[in-house]
Amino acid sequence: MIPYGRLAFTLDDVAARAGVSLSTWRRQHHAAFTAAVKPLPGSTRPLLYDAAQVDAHLNGQPVPALPEEPHGQDLLTDAETGAVAGLSASTIRADATTGLIDPGTELHGRRWWTRAAAEARAGRPAQYKGRTPGAKDRAPRRTAPDARVPEVAAALAAAENGTGPAVTAAALAARYGVSTRTAERLVARARTHTA
């Protein structure tokens, strides 16, 4: 979350503010900085830091606290927006593309939404409500019967009676143009078909 009226800095910005390169910053100053200044809540990739806190640390002053009261113009990540709206982060991103929530603001390589937009989205019903409670369509889908199974069952019966040749998986594979393993499955299903 980026609090309303506050600037956010990446580590590149912090190093530039200190007047050193990022590699020098990481070698010489980063450990002391991260001990004193915590990233803004919810910021990841990149980590963001409050500009007022950064400036206070660089000037050797006490680090001021972040505002605790939520404001309607606070900028929230997709996950934070989803938490306020009672939805998942992926739903927030999808809603932004379909117009159910405003498209947000691009900042520091990611999209942000205002707290007011998240609260407004919480009041509207979801476009897709999911499965209706008590739905009866949970049975497995029916598949069309395999026409080869009765043929193989008849060939097996003829082989047992001595009126037909022996049924082998290799012969069935050649006859139907399938693998030997599929032919073995046909034989197994034909045996249960006759039983």
C-alpha positions as CSV (number, residue, x, y, z in Angstrom):
1,M,0.0,0.0,0.0
2,I,1.2,3.5,-0.8
3,P,-0.5,5.9,1.6
4,Y,-2.3,8.9,0.1
5,G,-0.1,11.9,-0.4
6,R,3.2,10.0,0.1
7,L,5.8,9.2,-2.5
8,A,7.3,5.7,-2.8
9,F,10.9,4.9,-3.7
10,T,12.5,1.7,-5.1
11,L,16.0,0.8,-4.0
12,D,17.3,2.4,-7.1
13,D,15.6,5.6,-6.1
14,V,17.0,5.3,-2.5
15,A,20.5,4.9,-3.8
16,A,20.2,7.8,-6.2
17,R,18.8,9.9,-3.3
18,A,21.9,9.0,-1.2
19,G,24.1,9.9,-4.2
20,V,25.7,6.5,-4.7
21,S,25.3,3.7,-7.1
22,L,23.0,0.8,-6.3
23,S,25.9,-1.6,-5.9
24,T,27.7,0.7,-3.5
25,W,24.4,1.2,-1.6
26,R,23.9,-2.5,-1.2
27,R,27.5,-3.0,0.0
28,Q,27.8,-0.1,2.4
29,H,24.4,1.1,3.4
30,H,21.7,-1.4,2.8
31,A,21.9,-3.4,6.1
32,A,21.6,-0.3,8.2
33,F,18.8,1.1,6.0
34,T,16.7,-2.1,6.1
35,A,17.1,-2.3,9.9
36,A,15.7,1.3,10.2
37,V,13.2,1.6,7.3
38,K,10.7,-1.1,6.6
39,P,9.2,-1.6,3.1
40,L,5.7,-0.3,2.5
41,P,3.0,-3.0,3.4
42,G,2.2,-5.2,0.5
43,S,5.0,-4.1,-1.7
44,T,7.0,-6.9,-3.4
45,R,8.9,-6.9,-6.6
46,P,10.0,-4.2,-6.3
47,L,10.1,-3.4,-2.6
48,L,8.9,0.1,-2.1
49,Y,9.9,2.5,0.7
50,D,8.1,5.7,1.9
51,A,10.0,8.8,0.7
52,A,9.6,10.6,4.0
53,Q,11.1,7.7,5.9
54,V,13.9,7.4,3.4
55,D,14.7,11.1,3.7
56,A,14.6,11.1,7.5
57,H,17.0,8.1,7.6
58,L,19.4,9.6,5.1
59,N,19.4,12.9,7.2
60,G,20.0,11.0,10.4
61,Q,16.6,11.9,11.9
62,P,14.1,9.6,13.5
63,V,12.0,7.7,11.0
64,P,8.4,8.9,11.0
65,A,5.6,6.5,11.3
66,L,3.3,5.8,8.3
67,P,-0.3,7.1,8.5
68,E,-2.5,4.5,10.4
69,E,-5.9,5.8,9.2
70,P,-7.0,4.4,5.9
71,H,-7.7,7.0,3.2
72,G,-9.9,6.5,0.1
73,Q,-7.0,7.5,-2.2
74,D,-4.4,5.0,-0.7
75,L,-3.0,3.0,-3.5
76,L,-3.4,-0.8,-3.1
77,T,-1.9,-3.8,-4.9
78,D,-4.1,-6.4,-6.6
79,A,-3.9,-8.6,-3.5
80,E,-4.8,-5.7,-1.1
81,T,-7.6,-4.6,-3.4
82,G,-8.9,-8.1,-3.4
83,A,-8.8,-8.3,0.3
84,V,-10.8,-5.1,0.7
85,A,-13.3,-6.2,-2.0
86,G,-13.6,-9.7,-0.8
87,L,-12.2,-11.2,-4.0
88,S,-9.0,-12.8,-5.2
89,A,-6.2,-10.9,-6.8
90,S,-6.8,-12.6,-10.1
91,T,-10.4,-11.6,-10.1
92,I,-9.4,-8.0,-9.5
93,R,-7.0,-8.1,-12.5
94,A,-9.8,-9.8,-14.6
95,D,-12.4,-7.2,-13.5
96,A,-10.0,-4.4,-14.5
97,T,-9.9,-5.7,-18.1
98,T,-13.6,-6.2,-18.3
99,G,-14.5,-2.9,-16.7
100,L,-16.0,-4.1,-13.5
101,I,-13.4,-2.0,-11.6
102,D,-11.3,0.9,-12.9
103,P,-8.1,-0.1,-14.8
104,G,-6.0,1.2,-12.0
105,T,-2.7,3.2,-12.2
106,E,0.6,1.9,-13.5
107,L,3.4,2.8,-11.0
108,H,6.8,1.2,-10.3
109,G,6.1,-1.6,-12.8
110,R,2.8,-2.8,-11.4
111,R,-0.8,-1.8,-11.3
112,W,-2.4,-0.1,-8.3
113,W,-6.0,0.6,-7.3
114,T,-7.4,3.2,-4.9
115,R,-9.0,2.0,-1.7
116,A,-12.2,3.8,-2.8
117,A,-12.4,1.7,-6.0
118,A,-11.8,-1.5,-3.9
119,E,-14.6,-0.6,-1.5
120,A,-16.9,0.3,-4.4
121,R,-16.2,-3.1,-6.0
122,A,-17.0,-4.8,-2.7
123,G,-20.6,-3.5,-3.0
124,R,-21.3,-5.0,-6.4
125,P,-22.0,-8.7,-6.9
126,A,-19.5,-10.9,-8.8
127,Q,-20.2,-11.4,-12.4
128,Y,-19.7,-15.2,-12.1
129,K,-21.2,-16.7,-9.0
130,G,-19.8,-20.2,-9.5
131,R,-21.7,-23.4,-8.9
132,T,-25.2,-23.1,-7.5
133,P,-25.5,-24.7,-4.1
134,G,-27.4,-28.0,-4.4
135,A,-26.6,-28.5,-8.1
136,K,-27.4,-32.0,-9.3
137,D,-25.0,-32.2,-12.3
138,R,-22.1,-33.7,-10.5
139,A,-22.4,-37.2,-12.1
140,P,-19.6,-38.2,-14.4
141,R,-20.1,-37.4,-18.0
142,R,-21.3,-40.2,-20.2
143,T,-19.0,-41.3,-23.0
144,A,-20.2,-42.8,-26.2
145,P,-19.9,-46.6,-26.2
146,D,-17.0,-48.0,-28.1
147,A,-18.2,-50.0,-31.1
148,R,-15.1,-52.2,-31.1
149,V,-15.9,-53.7,-27.7
150,P,-18.8,-55.9,-28.9
151,E,-16.8,-57.0,-31.9
152,V,-13.9,-58.1,-29.7
153,A,-16.3,-59.7,-27.3
154,A,-17.8,-61.7,-30.2
155,A,-14.3,-62.7,-31.4
156,L,-13.4,-63.8,-27.9
157,A,-16.6,-65.9,-27.7
158,A,-15.8,-67.5,-31.1
159,A,-12.3,-68.3,-30.0
160,E,-13.5,-70.0,-26.8
161,N,-16.1,-72.0,-28.8
162,G,-13.4,-73.1,-31.3
163,T,-15.2,-71.4,-34.2
164,G,-12.7,-68.6,-34.6
165,P,-9.0,-67.8,-34.4
166,A,-7.3,-66.9,-31.1
167,V,-7.6,-63.2,-30.2
168,T,-4.3,-61.5,-29.4
169,A,-3.5,-57.9,-28.6
170,A,-1.1,-57.8,-31.6
171,A,-3.8,-59.0,-34.0
172,L,-6.3,-56.4,-32.6
173,A,-3.7,-53.6,-32.8
174,A,-3.1,-54.4,-36.5
175,R,-6.8,-54.7,-37.2
176,Y,-7.9,-51.4,-35.5
177,G,-4.7,-49.4,-36.0
178,V,-4.0,-48.8,-32.3
179,S,-1.2,-49.5,-29.9
180,T,-0.8,-52.9,-28.3
181,R,-1.7,-51.4,-24.9
182,T,-4.9,-50.0,-26.3
183,A,-5.7,-53.4,-27.8
184,E,-5.1,-55.0,-24.4
185,R,-7.6,-52.5,-22.9
186,L,-10.1,-53.5,-25.6
187,V,-9.7,-57.1,-24.6
188,A,-10.2,-56.3,-20.9
189,R,-13.4,-54.2,-21.6
190,A,-14.7,-57.0,-23.9
191,R,-14.3,-59.6,-21.2
192,T,-16.3,-57.4,-18.7
193,H,-18.8,-56.7,-21.5
194,T,-19.6,-60.4,-21.9
195,A,-19.7,-60.9,-18.2
